[in-house]
Amino acid sequence: MTIAEAAGKCKSLVARVPKDAFILAILLLSASASFALGYLSGREAGLQVSAGQGTATAAIITPLPSDGRVVASKNGTKYYPVMCAGASRLSSATKITFASASAAEAAGYTLATGCKGL
C-alpha cells in the first residue's frame, strides 16, 4: 500500500463520519489531554490534586506544607496542616499552632479527614 492509497482510505473514512461526531471527538480528546497535562504539571510542581468525594466540583490544588506546622482549635479535636482549607476556617481567637503533626497528636488531636495526604 502506498502513501497515496492510505491517504485515499483515510479521506473516505472521514467522509463517512458525521461532521458533528468528528468535532465532538476532537473536543473530548483535547479536554482529556489538557486535564492530563495539568495534572502532571501539578504533580511535578509539588502540588497535591484532590477532588471532592462524590461531587461534580472541580479539583482543588493545595500546595504541600513545607515547614510541617499544624494548627488546631482549643475547642476541637482535629488538627490541620497550615495549607489546608480547614485551617483558614478556624477562629483566630481559638487557634493554636503546633510545630509538627506529632506534637499535635501528643496533645490529643487527630488529623482532619479533609486534609489527608498533605
N, C-alpha and C positions, 0 to 999 in steps of 0.2 A: 504494500500500500504506500503510495506516495503522499507527500505533504498536501498536494492539491486535492487528492481523493479524500484525505482525512478532513480537510477544511470543508469540502462539499458535504460530507456526512454531518459535520457539526452544524453547518448552516441549515440543513434540512431538519435536524433535531430541534434547533432553536425556533425554527419556523412553526413547528407543531405545538410548542409550548405557548399557552396564552400569555400575552404581554403582562397582564396583572400578576400572574403567578411568578413570572421571571423577576419583576420588580420587587415583589414581596420576598422572594428568596434572597435577593441581593441585600435588602434591608435587614433581614434576620441574620445573615452571615456577618454583615458589618457591625450590627449591635453586639453579637456574640464575640467577635474579635475585639471590639472596643472594651467590653467588660473584662475579657481575659487579660488584655494588656494593662488595664487599670489595676486589676487585682495583683498581677505580677509586679507591677511597679511599686505598689503599696507594700508588698512583702519585702522587696529589695530595699526600700527606704526605712525599714524597721517599724512599720506600722502594722497594727493588727486590724483585720477586717472582720466585723461581726454583724450579723443581721438579726433582726428581731425574730423570736421564735413564733412560727405560725402566723406571721403578719406579712402584709404585702408592702412593707415600708422599705425604703432604700437602705443600703448598707451604711453603717456608721463606722467611720475610720477614727481610731483613737491612738494617739502616739503612746508608745510604751514608756512607762516611767523610768527615768534614768537614775534617780537618786535613791529609790527604794522607800521614800517616805509614804506613810499612810495616815489617813485621818478617820476619826470616828466622832460620834456624838456622845456626850456624857450620859444621855438618857437612853441610848440604844445599845444593841448587842453586836452590830455589824461594823466592820471597818472597810474603808475604800482606798485604793491607790489614789494619789493626788490627781492623776489624769483621768480618773473615772468620772462619768457624768453624775453619778450619785454623790460624789464628793462636793460638787458645786451646789447641790441642793441642801446641804447641811447649814444650819444656822450658825453664824459666826459667834453667837453668844454661848453655844454649847459645843462648838467644835474643839476637839483636842487632837494633837498631832503626835505621832509616834515615829521614831527613827526608822523602823522596819516593821515588816509584817509579823515577824516573830515576837517583837516587843508588844504589838497589839494583841497577839494571841496569848501571850503570857499574862496580859491584863484581863483576859476573859472574852475578848472579841473574836468573832469569826468573819471570814471573808464574805462580802456581799455577793449574792448569786449573779447579779448583773455585771460583775467585774471579773468574772473568772477568765483566766488566760492572760491577764495583764501582767 
